């Protein structure tokens, strides 16, 4: 907010030196500049949390890009019903992420997406398949436009028996919150 104080001081100096007509133009320009600075200042940064993890004791852990990247990563190629063709996906293994937070045994999760979609995920369905919090598709970070920031996904092509709607319901894109229920 230091820059905002400096902008106010500068505005007062120019008001003293400029006429009313010139000042009106300056005020509109300054308002536009402040709007742009405020907009860009509120964008997510690399240290902004991508995921809010709620532990069984109700503590909240916020995981940013660096925290997720430090976890063991899973990488696979697969086709999905929601994308054209085969893509390479990479992200932290869900079990490893939970274990890193002291949750050795979890059986049920509530997963919430950016748009408010909520799914209760029974982890026993994924006992033999690596459930991954995908962060990258073809080495590019997922964005809101392409299912990001995180997409709960499995390698469907390697496990065609899992390529059914009951499993698809658990492949939540735009994941922003996971709560360990039990």
Number of C-alpha atoms within 10 A of each C-alpha: 6 6 10 12 10 10 15 11 12 11 16 10 11 14 16 10 11 12 10 11 8 12 16 13 11 16 14 11 12 15 12 12 13 15 12 11 13 12 10 10 10 8 9 10 11 10 11 13 17 24 22 17 21 18 20 13 8 11 10 14 15 15 18 16 16 13 15 19 13 10 15 14 18 17 16 18 17 17 16 18 11 8 11 8 9 12 15 16 25 21 25 24 21 20 18 16 22 16 13 12 11 10 15 11 11 17 13 15 18 16 23 21 20 17 10 12 12 16 16 16 21 16 15 11 14 13 10 8 15 17 22 26 28 29 25 20 21 12 11 11 17 20 14 13 8 14 21 23 23 28 24 22 23 27 21 20 15 14 12 9 9 17 17 11 10 10 17 16 11 20 21 23 24 25 27 23 21 22 19 21 16 13
